[in-house]
Amino acid sequence: MDQNTERFIYADDLCVTSQESTFEAVEANLTSALDELHLYYERNHLHANPAKTQACSFHLRNREANRLLNITWSGTPLEHCTNPVYLGVTLDRTLSFKEHVKNTKLKVNSRNNILRKLTNSKWGATAHTLRSTALALCYSSAEYACPVWERSSHAKKLDPALNNTCRSITGCLKPTNINNLHLLAGIAPADVRREVASRVEMTKATSDERHLLYGRVPPAQRLKSRRSFLSHVQPLIASREETRLQLWTKRLEDDPPPTDIGIPPSEALPPGSEAP
């Protein structure tokens, strides 16, 4: 393929990218790369499907926010998608991940409804069962691919949905202090869990030669508002469980709850949680 492009593939999802200073150069690079890909398809008796292929651009030129890429494949213009979804992550022009956080919050809210059904039943409503269900249903969905988007300014918009998850586990009401709510649920705050997940990914990126980011040098930072994964995330020093507890403890020291309930940070339900 064209040397001015990069390719990323996972299973049957192929992504071809190009970075240039002008839209015209990007269009030329990608069109040339797709022409070469078409030749590969013909040699291997494959059929290209331009109708299912989308094009999108990522930039901070607000005056050209509505600029559509003019890219063709086999003579067919590609559809321009404003918010493409790649491997389950919704992207946007500025990579703010606003739409992804919005969609993830809706998904967590729907799973919270399932969790509430358990709390109203005569079976499966123990705190331990609710906590395990919440981690499997709600938190797994909320933390999917979070190393990519957890540094976004929109990431905190997801926290209220996870706070409702903890309320379903503990039976607490909204006036309950958020710090105490997490202590009673035995689950670290959402931003702490996201930060540790990013550190786990960075540990893999720096230690595993098979990782896509292994050996990559972060580019020089131009904008203070952009915090890239390579330049702002540190690898783990301790285990992920110990790191979560350390960050959680520091959070409570910096912002102690108004009422001390006498429960230390622990990723387990406190004593007495199974009492009727």
Disulfide bonds with the S-S distance in Angstrom:
none
